[in-house]
Amino acid sequence: MDIADIAQVVHEAVRAIQRVTDDPQPSPAWDDADPWQHQAAIDGVRHALGGQTPEQSHETWCADKAAAGWVWGPAKDAESTPKTHPCLVPYAQLDAAQKAKDAALVALVGILATVNG
């Protein structure tokens, strides 16, 4: 299992959390996701493999999004200029569902990395 395989599992787990928490804009399935979504998942896996906590993972994700020109907005919109995302806030301001996604990413990466180990 390589990083892209782990990223796909994490992506689908995040989608499941989005569904059960009634996220208004759930991510598409991995096979339907845009390349930037694949890259975000792969980057998240790399950071988690490097030992990041859920909070650090979120803060890195925010920094990566900001570097790519994304800004805070009330809805996720990858087509607008600039691109907007409602999770571009400090970790402490995220609701429980959003924090659960970060925790799931870190936990799943840890579990799946041991499968490879």
DRENTORKOL-3810 file (N, C-alpha, C; in nm, 4 decimals):
REM DRENTORKOL-3810
@n.u->0.0850; n.v->-0.1179; n.w->0.0000; ca.u->0.0000; ca.v->0.0000; ca.w->0.0000; c.u->0.0890; c.v->0.1234; c.w->0.0000
@n.u->0.0723; n.v->0.2091; n.w->-0.1006; ca.u->0.1542; ca.v->0.3299; ca.w->-0.1076; c.u->0.0751; c.v->0.4507; c.w->-0.0574
@n.u->0.1377; n.v->0.5662; n.w->-0.0608; ca.u->0.0740; ca.v->0.6876; ca.w->-0.0071; c.u->-0.0569; c.v->0.7185; c.w->-0.0794
@n.u->-0.0604; n.v->0.7010; n.w->-0.2097; ca.u->-0.1845; ca.v->0.7279; ca.w->-0.2836; c.u->-0.2959; c.v->0.6328; c.w->-0.2417
@n.u->-0.2619; n.v->0.5062; n.w->-0.2136; ca.u->-0.3629; ca.v->0.4114; ca.w->-0.1660; c.u->-0.4184; c.v->0.4553; c.w->-0.0305
@n.u->-0.3288; n.v->0.4945; n.w->0.0589; ca.u->-0.3714; ca.v->0.5416; ca.w->0.1908; c.u->-0.4557; c.v->0.6680; c.w->0.1755
@n.u->-0.4151; n.v->0.7586; n.w->0.0870; ca.u->-0.4905; ca.v->0.8823; ca.w->0.0642; c.u->-0.6322; c.v->0.8514; c.w->0.0159
@n.u->-0.6459; n.v->0.7513; n.w->-0.0693; ca.u->-0.7787; ca.v->0.7150; ca.w->-0.1179; c.u->-0.8660; c.v->0.6636; c.w->-0.0041
@n.u->-0.8119; n.v->0.5804; n.w->0.0836; ca.u->-0.8879; ca.v->0.5298; ca.w->0.1985; c.u->-0.9300; c.v->0.6456; c.w->0.2889
@n.u->-0.8360; n.v->0.7345; n.w->0.3162; ca.u->-0.8655; ca.v->0.8500; ca.w->0.4017; c.u->-0.9721; c.v->0.9378; c.w->0.3371
@n.u->-0.9583; n.v->0.9629; n.w->0.2083; ca.u->-1.0562; ca.v->1.0454; ca.w->0.1363; c.u->-1.1965; c.v->0.9863; c.w->0.1511
@n.u->-1.2081; n.v->0.8559; n.w->0.1320; ca.u->-1.3396; ca.v->0.7914; ca.w->0.1415; c.u->-1.3917; c.v->0.7919; c.w->0.2845
@n.u->-1.3030; n.v->0.7806; n.w->0.3831; ca.u->-1.3456; ca.v->0.7887; ca.w->0.5232; c.u->-1.3981; c.v->0.9289; c.w->0.5555
@n.u->-1.3290; n.v->1.0297; n.w->0.5048; ca.u->-1.3746; ca.v->1.1678; ca.w->0.5251; c.u->-1.5115; c.v->1.1878; c.w->0.4596
@n.u->-1.5298; n.v->1.1311; n.w->0.3420; ca.u->-1.6614; ca.v->1.1399; ca.w->0.2746; c.u->-1.7699; c.v->1.0762; c.w->0.3609
@n.u->-1.7383; n.v->0.9641; n.w->0.4238; ca.u->-1.8365; ca.v->0.8975; ca.w->0.5101; c.u->-1.8729; c.v->0.9867; c.w->0.6287
@n.u->-1.7730; n.v->1.0507; n.w->0.6876; ca.u->-1.8001; ca.v->1.1436; ca.w->0.7981; c.u->-1.8858; c.v->1.2592; c.w->0.7477
@n.u->-1.8548; n.v->1.3102; n.w->0.6294; ca.u->-1.9346; ca.v->1.4186; ca.w->0.5720; c.u->-2.0808; c.v->1.3760; c.w->0.5553
@n.u->-2.1032; n.v->1.2537; n.w->0.5102; ca.u->-2.2411; ca.v->1.2061; ca.w->0.4902; c.u->-2.3167; c.v->1.1969; c.w->0.6220
@n.u->-2.2554; n.v->1.1360; n.w->0.7237; ca.u->-2.3275; ca.v->1.1163; ca.w->0.8499; c.u->-2.3441; c.v->1.2450; c.w->0.9297
@n.u->-2.2652; n.v->1.3477; n.w->0.8964; ca.u->-2.2791; ca.v->1.4765; ca.w->0.9649; c.u->-2.3535; c.v->1.5784; c.w->0.8786
@n.u->-2.4138; n.v->1.5300; n.w->0.7702; ca.u->-2.4934; ca.v->1.6147; ca.w->0.6811; c.u->-2.4162; c.v->1.7358; c.w->0.6283
@n.u->-2.2909; n.v->1.7146; n.w->0.5927; ca.u->-2.2111; ca.v->1.8208; ca.w->0.5319; c.u->-2.2830; c.v->1.8679; c.w->0.4052
@n.u->-2.3036; n.v->1.9984; n.w->0.3910; ca.u->-2.3762; ca.v->2.0473; ca.w->0.2733; c.u->-2.2997; c.v->2.0323; c.w->0.1420
@n.u->-2.1691; n.v->2.0121; n.w->0.1490; ca.u->-2.0881; ca.v->1.9990; ca.w->0.0277; c.u->-1.9889; c.v->1.8842; c.w->0.0421
@n.u->-2.0393; n.v->1.7610; n.w->0.0457; ca.u->-1.9466; ca.v->1.6485; ca.w->0.0624; c.u->-1.8541; c.v->1.6340; c.w->-0.0579
@n.u->-1.7387; n.v->1.5799; n.w->-0.0317; ca.u->-1.6418; ca.v->1.5562; ca.w->-0.1385; c.u->-1.6940; c.v->1.4488; c.w->-0.2322
@n.u->-1.6538; n.v->1.4547; n.w->-0.3577; ca.u->-1.6912; ca.v->1.3480; ca.w->-0.4511; c.u->-1.6116; c.v->1.2212; c.w->-0.4202
@n.u->-1.6560; n.v->1.1101; n.w->-0.4744; ca.u->-1.5805; ca.v->0.9858; ca.w->-0.4625; c.u->-1.4405; c.v->1.0070; c.w->-0.5188
@n.u->-1.3453; n.v->0.9297; n.w->-0.4714; ca.u->-1.2058; ca.v->0.9423; ca.w->-0.5140; c.u->-1.1931; c.v->0.9435; c.w->-0.6655
@n.u->-1.2603; n.v->0.8509; n.w->-0.7312; ca.u->-1.2484; ca.v->0.8412; ca.w->-0.8768; c.u->-1.3078; c.v->0.9614; c.w->-0.9500
@n.u->-1.3940; n.v->1.0376; n.w->-0.8823; ca.u->-1.4557; ca.v->1.1559; ca.w->-0.9421; c.u->-1.3922; c.v->1.2860; c.w->-0.8933
@n.u->-1.2992; n.v->1.2753; n.w->-0.7995; ca.u->-1.2383; ca.v->1.3947; ca.w->-0.7396; c.u->-1.1409; c.v->1.4610; c.w->-0.8368
@n.u->-1.1291; n.v->1.5915; n.w->-0.8221; ca.u->-1.0338; ca.v->1.6679; ca.w->-0.9019; c.u->-0.8907; c.v->1.6375; c.w->-0.8564
@n.u->-0.7943; n.v->1.6598; n.w->-0.9434; ca.u->-0.6539; ca.v->1.6366; ca.w->-0.9055; c.u->-0.6122; c.v->1.7126; c.w->-0.7786
@n.u->-0.6629; n.v->1.8338; n.w->-0.7584; ca.u->-0.6245; ca.v->1.9090; ca.w->-0.6379; c.u->-0.6747; c.v->1.8391; c.w->-0.5122
@n.u->-0.7878; n.v->1.7679; n.w->-0.5220; ca.u->-0.8382; ca.v->1.6942; ca.w->-0.4069; c.u->-0.7511; c.v->1.5718; c.w->-0.3795
@n.u->-0.7063; n.v->1.5047; n.w->-0.4838; ca.u->-0.6134; ca.v->1.3929; ca.w->-0.4655; c.u->-0.4864; c.v->1.4428; c.w->-0.3983
@n.u->-0.4341; n.v->1.5547; n.w->-0.4487; ca.u->-0.3093; ca.v->1.6063; ca.w->-0.3939; c.u->-0.3254; c.v->1.6477; c.w->-0.2481
@n.u->-0.4388; n.v->1.7079; n.w->-0.2138; ca.u->-0.4619; ca.v->1.7476; ca.w->-0.0742; c.u->-0.4629; c.v->1.6246; c.w->0.0165
@n.u->-0.5254; n.v->1.5159; n.w->-0.0286; ca.u->-0.5287; ca.v->1.3932; ca.w->0.0511; c.u->-0.3888; c.v->1.3334; c.w->0.0640
@n.u->-0.3152; n.v->1.3309; n.w->-0.0446; ca.u->-0.1782; ca.v->1.2776; ca.w->-0.0423; c.u->-0.0905; c.v->1.3615; c.w->0.0500
@n.u->-0.1033; n.v->1.4926; n.w->0.0419; ca.u->-0.0259; ca.v->1.5805; ca.w->0.1309; c.u->-0.0624; c.v->1.5549; c.w->0.2768
@n.u->-0.1918; n.v->1.5392; n.w->0.3048; ca.u->-0.2350; ca.v->1.5104; ca.w->0.4413; c.u->-0.1756; c.v->1.3812; c.w->0.4942
@n.u->-0.1699; n.v->1.2802; n.w->0.4079; ca.u->-0.1095; ca.v->1.1525; ca.w->0.4478; c.u->0.0388; c.v->1.1723; c.w->0.4779
@n.u->0.1082; n.v->1.2429; n.w->0.3919; ca.u->0.2518; ca.v->1.2661; ca.w->0.4149; c.u->0.2760; c.v->1.3372; c.w->0.5487
@n.u->0.1942; n.v->1.4369; n.w->0.5775; ca.u->0.2111; ca.v->1.5103; ca.w->0.7032; c.u->0.1806; c.v->1.4215; c.w->0.8229
@n.u->0.0773; n.v->1.3395; n.w->0.8129; ca.u->0.0440; ca.v->1.2491; ca.w->0.9225; c.u->0.1551; c.v->1.1457; c.w->0.9423
@n.u->0.2107; n.v->1.0959; n.w->0.8328; ca.u->0.3238; ca.v->1.0025; ca.w->0.8440; c.u->0.4429; c.v->1.0695; c.w->0.9118
@n.u->0.4525; n.v->1.2009; n.w->0.8972; ca.u->0.5594; ca.v->1.2772; ca.w->0.9615; c.u->0.5328; c.v->1.3060; c.w->1.1085
@n.u->0.4194; n.v->1.2600; n.w->1.1586; ca.u->0.3905; ca.v->1.2734; ca.w->1.3013; c.u->0.2988; c.v->1.3879; c.w->1.3392
@n.u->0.2378; n.v->1.4533; n.w->1.2420; ca.u->0.1496; ca.v->1.5648; ca.w->1.2773; c.u->0.0266; c.v->1.5170; c.w->1.3540
@n.u->-0.0151; n.v->1.5983; n.w->1.4493; ca.u->-0.1398; ca.v->1.5765; ca.w->1.5215; c.u->-0.2556; c.v->1.6242; c.w->1.4337
@n.u->-0.3800; n.v->1.5930; n.w->1.4710; ca.u->-0.4921; ca.v->1.6469; ca.w->1.3940; c.u->-0.4885; c.v->1.7994; c.w->1.3839
@n.u->-0.4557; n.v->1.8673; n.w->1.4931; ca.u->-0.4491; ca.v->2.0130; ca.w->1.4897; c.u->-0.3395; c.v->2.0608; c.w->1.3948
@n.u->-0.2236; n.v->2.0009; n.w->1.4020; ca.u->-0.1138; ca.v->2.0395; ca.w->1.3124; c.u->-0.1502; c.v->2.0094; c.w->1.1670
@n.u->-0.2176; n.v->1.8973; n.w->1.1457; ca.u->-0.2606; ca.v->1.8611; ca.w->1.0111; c.u->-0.3536; c.v->1.9681; c.w->0.9545
@n.u->-0.4467; n.v->2.0140; n.w->1.0366; ca.u->-0.5390; ca.v->2.1178; ca.w->0.9908; c.u->-0.4648; c.v->2.2476; c.w->0.9608
@n.u->-0.3759; n.v->2.2861; n.w->1.0495; ca.u->-0.3028; ca.v->2.4116; ca.w->1.0301; c.u->-0.2161; c.v->2.4048; c.w->0.9037
@n.u->-0.1551; n.v->2.2900; n.w->0.8775; ca.u->-0.0771; ca.v->2.2730; ca.w->0.7544; c.u->-0.1675; c.v->2.2798; c.w->0.6329
@n.u->-0.2846; n.v->2.2139; n.w->0.6416; ca.u->-0.3818; ca.v->2.2184; ca.w->0.5327; c.u->-0.4217; c.v->2.3632; c.w->0.5039
@n.u->-0.4480; n.v->2.4409; n.w->0.6093; ca.u->-0.4832; ca.v->2.5822; ca.w->0.5909; c.u->-0.3704; c.v->2.6581; c.w->0.5212
@n.u->-0.2485; n.v->2.6357; n.w->0.5643; ca.u->-0.1342; ca.v->2.7043; ca.w->0.5039; c.u->-0.1191; c.v->2.6651; c.w->0.3569
@n.u->-0.1374; n.v->2.5375; n.w->0.3270; ca.u->-0.1295; ca.v->2.4923; ca.w->0.1879; c.u->-0.2388; c.v->2.5568; c.w->0.1034
@n.u->-0.3596; n.v->2.5630; n.w->0.1569; ca.u->-0.4705; ca.v->2.6246; ca.w->0.0829; c.u->-0.4416; c.v->2.7734; c.w->0.0598
@n.u->-0.3971; n.v->2.8429; n.w->0.1633; ca.u->-0.3677; ca.v->2.9861; ca.w->0.1501; c.u->-0.2581; c.v->3.0083; c.w->0.0457
@n.u->-0.1562; n.v->2.9237; n.w->0.0455; ca.u->-0.0483; ca.v->2.9364; ca.w->-0.0525; c.u->-0.0994; c.v->2.9144; c.w->-0.1950
@n.u->-0.2059; n.v->2.8360; n.w->-0.2075; ca.u->-0.2654; ca.v->2.8105; ca.w->-0.3393; c.u->-0.3712; c.v->2.9148; c.w->-0.3760
@n.u->-0.3872; n.v->3.0172; n.w->-0.2906; ca.u->-0.4793; ca.v->3.1257; ca.w->-0.3222; c.u->-0.6190; c.v->3.1133; c.w->-0.2658
@n.u->-0.6436; n.v->3.0115; n.w->-0.1840; ca.u->-0.7754; ca.v->2.9953; ca.w->-0.1235; c.u->-0.7906; c.v->3.0934; c.w->-0.0072
@n.u->-0.9144; n.v->3.1357; n.w->0.0187; ca.u->-0.9469; ca.v->3.2230; ca.w->0.1311; c.u->-1.0703; c.v->3.1683; c.w->0.2018
@n.u->-1.0935; n.v->3.2189; n.w->0.3225; ca.u->-1.2138; ca.v->3.1776; ca.w->0.3932; c.u->-1.3358; c.v->3.2272; c.w->0.3165
@n.u->-1.4385; n.v->3.1448; n.w->0.3151; ca.u->-1.5675; ca.v->3.1809; ca.w->0.2582; c.u->-1.6731; c.v->3.0916; c.w->0.3206
@n.u->-1.7989; n.v->3.1323; n.w->0.3181; ca.u->-1.9041; ca.v->3.0561; ca.w->0.3854; c.u->-1.9336; c.v->2.9203; c.w->0.3208
@n.u->-1.8848; n.v->2.8987; n.w->0.1984; ca.u->-1.9061; ca.v->2.7716; ca.w->0.1297; c.u->-1.7798; c.v->2.7350; c.w->0.0523
@n.u->-1.7593; n.v->2.6042; n.w->0.0348; ca.u->-1.6471; ca.v->2.5581; ca.w->-0.0462; c.u->-1.6795; c.v->2.5858; c.w->-0.1925
@n.u->-1.5903; n.v->2.6585; n.w->-0.2585; ca.u->-1.6118; ca.v->2.6916; ca.w->-0.3990; c.u->-1.4764; c.v->2.6954; c.w->-0.4693
@n.u->-1.4466; n.v->2.5869; n.w->-0.5390; ca.u->-1.3193; ca.v->2.5768; ca.w->-0.6091; c.u->-1.3226; c.v->2.6455; c.w->-0.7448
@n.u->-1.4388; n.v->2.6954; n.w->-0.7843; ca.u->-1.4519; ca.v->2.7608; ca.w->-0.9144; c.u->-1.4468; c.v->2.9132; c.w->-0.9042
@n.u->-1.4651; n.v->2.9667; n.w->-0.7840; ca.u->-1.4670; ca.v->3.1122; ca.w->-0.7687; c.u->-1.3246; c.v->3.1676; c.w->-0.7703
@n.u->-1.3164; n.v->3.2991; n.w->-0.7838; ca.u->-1.1876; ca.v->3.3666; ca.w->-0.7754; c.u->-1.1995; c.v->3.4743; c.w->-0.6691
@n.u->-1.1339; n.v->3.4612; n.w->-0.5570; ca.u->-1.0504; ca.v->3.3476; ca.w->-0.5199; c.u->-1.1362; c.v->3.2275; c.w->-0.4777
@n.u->-1.0733; n.v->3.1115; n.w->-0.4719; ca.u->-1.1401; ca.v->2.9909; ca.w->-0.4234; c.u->-1.1668; c.v->3.0088; c.w->-0.2746
@n.u->-1.2820; n.v->2.9569; n.w->-0.2280; ca.u->-1.3185; ca.v->2.9758; ca.w->-0.0879; c.u->-1.3451; c.v->2.8421; c.w->-0.0192
@n.u->-1.3246; n.v->2.8426; n.w->0.1130; ca.u->-1.3507; ca.v->2.7231; ca.w->0.1939; c.u->-1.3858; c.v->2.7673; c.w->0.3364
@n.u->-1.4944; n.v->2.7120; n.w->0.3930; ca.u->-1.5354; ca.v->2.7530; ca.w->0.5278; c.u->-1.4465; c.v->2.6991; c.w->0.6393
@n.u->-1.3595; n.v->2.6034; n.w->0.6099; ca.u->-1.2721; ca.v->2.5467; ca.w->0.7133; c.u->-1.1382; c.v->2.6176; c.w->0.7242
@n.u->-1.1214; n.v->2.7266; n.w->0.6508; ca.u->-0.9968; ca.v->2.8031; ca.w->0.6605; c.u->-1.0017; c.v->2.8955; c.w->0.7820
@n.u->-1.0056; n.v->2.8311; n.w->0.8970; ca.u->-1.0090; ca.v->2.8987; ca.w->1.0268; c.u->-0.9135; c.v->2.8232; c.w->1.1191
@n.u->-0.8726; n.v->2.8845; n.w->1.2299; ca.u->-0.7900; ca.v->2.8107; ca.w->1.3256; c.u->-0.8633; c.v->2.6843; c.w->1.3746
@n.u->-0.7857; n.v->2.5828; n.w->1.4061; ca.u->-0.8403; ca.v->2.4539; ca.w->1.4493; c.u->-0.9421; c.v->2.4713; c.w->1.5620
@n.u->-0.9129; n.v->2.5570; n.w->1.6569; ca.u->-1.0019; ca.v->2.5761; ca.w->1.7720; c.u->-1.1411; c.v->2.6241; c.w->1.7311
@n.u->-1.1526; n.v->2.6841; n.w->1.6140; ca.u->-1.2820; ca.v->2.7344; ca.w->1.5676; c.u->-1.3610; c.v->2.6316; c.w->1.4869
@n.u->-1.3020; n.v->2.5165; n.w->1.4595; ca.u->-1.3741; ca.v->2.4127; ca.w->1.3855; c.u->-1.4792; c.v->2.3477; c.w->1.4742
@n.u->-1.5883; n.v->2.3031; n.w->1.4123; ca.u->-1.6874; ca.v->2.2287; ca.w->1.4896; c.u->-1.6403; c.v->2.0841; c.w->1.5051
@n.u->-1.7131; n.v->2.0078; n.w->1.5845; ca.u->-1.6725; ca.v->1.8705; ca.w->1.6169; c.u->-1.6623; c.v->1.7830; c.w->1.4918
@n.u->-1.7523; n.v->1.8012; n.w->1.3969; ca.u->-1.7489; ca.v->1.7191; ca.w->1.2753; c.u->-1.6221; c.v->1.7447; c.w->1.1952
@n.u->-1.5809; n.v->1.8704; n.w->1.1867; ca.u->-1.4598; ca.v->1.9031; ca.w->1.1122; c.u->-1.3361; c.v->1.8490; c.w->1.1838
@n.u->-1.3355; n.v->1.8595; n.w->1.3160; ca.u->-1.2231; ca.v->1.8050; ca.w->1.3924; c.u->-1.2177; c.v->1.6533; c.w->1.3786
@n.u->-1.3349; n.v->1.5898; n.w->1.3690; ca.u->-1.3393; ca.v->1.4440; ca.w->1.3523; c.u->-1.2717; c.v->1.4023; c.w->1.2225
@n.u->-1.2878; n.v->1.4818; n.w->1.1179; ca.u->-1.2227; ca.v->1.4493; ca.w->0.9909; c.u->-1.0711; c.v->1.4532; c.w->1.0054
@n.u->-1.0186; n.v->1.5523; n.w->1.0753; ca.u->-0.8743; ca.v->1.5602; ca.w->1.0963; c.u->-0.8249; c.v->1.4434; c.w->1.1815
@n.u->-0.9014; n.v->1.4088; n.w->1.2849; ca.u->-0.8630; ca.v->1.2965; ca.w->1.3705; c.u->-0.8675; c.v->1.1648; c.w->1.2924
@n.u->-0.9684; n.v->1.1485; n.w->1.2071; ca.u->-0.9792; ca.v->1.0265; ca.w->1.1264; c.u->-0.8597; c.v->1.0136; c.w->1.0332
@n.u->-0.8214; n.v->1.1223; n.w->0.9709; ca.u->-0.7065; ca.v->1.1190; ca.w->0.8803; c.u->-0.5826; c.v->1.0690; c.w->0.9532
@n.u->-0.5515; n.v->1.1299; n.w->1.0667; ca.u->-0.4304; ca.v->1.0932; ca.w->1.1401; c.u->-0.4388; c.v->0.9487; c.w->1.1895
@n.u->-0.5544; n.v->0.9083; n.w->1.2419; ca.u->-0.5692; ca.v->0.7722; ca.w->1.2934; c.u->-0.5586; c.v->0.6685; c.w->1.1823
@n.u->-0.6271; n.v->0.6919; n.w->1.0722; ca.u->-0.6225; ca.v->0.5956; ca.w->0.9623; c.u->-0.4827; c.v->0.5838; c.w->0.9023
@n.u->-0.4153; n.v->0.6946; n.w->0.8904; ca.u->-0.2784; ca.v->0.6886; ca.w->0.8380; c.u->-0.1927; c.v->0.6033; c.w->0.9296
@n.u->-0.2063; n.v->0.6237; n.w->1.0610; ca.u->-0.1295; ca.v->0.5434; ca.w->1.1566; c.u->-0.1610; c.v->0.3958; c.w->1.1449
@n.u->-0.2871; n.v->0.3625; n.w->1.1310; ca.u->-0.3282; ca.v->0.2221; ca.w->1.1189; c.u->-0.2756; c.v->0.1621; c.w->0.9887
@n.u->-0.2995; n.v->0.2325; n.w->0.8783; ca.u->-0.2595; ca.v->0.1788; ca.w->0.7487; c.u->-0.1088; c.v->0.1740; c.w->0.7311
@n.u->-0.0377; n.v->0.2637; n.w->0.7955; ca.u->0.1085; ca.v->0.2599; ca.w->0.7877; c.u->0.1618; c.v->0.1341; c.w->0.8548
@n.u->0.0942; n.v->0.0855; n.w->0.9586; ca.u->0.1402; ca.v->-0.0364; ca.w->1.0240; c.u->0.1123; c.v->-0.1585; c.w->0.9370
@n.u->0.0125; n.v->-0.1509; n.w->0.8515; ca.u->-0.0167; ca.v->-0.2592; ca.w->0.7577; c.u->0.0994; c.v->-0.2728; c.w->0.6598
@n.u->0.1539; n.v->-0.1577; n.w->0.6212; ca.u->0.2684; ca.v->-0.1568; ca.w->0.5293; c.u->0.3979; c.v->-0.1981; c.w->0.5967
@n.u->0.4059; n.v->-0.1665; n.w->0.7293; ca.u->0.5297; ca.v->-0.1784; ca.w->0.8016; c.u->0.5876; c.v->-0.3137; c.w->0.8061
END
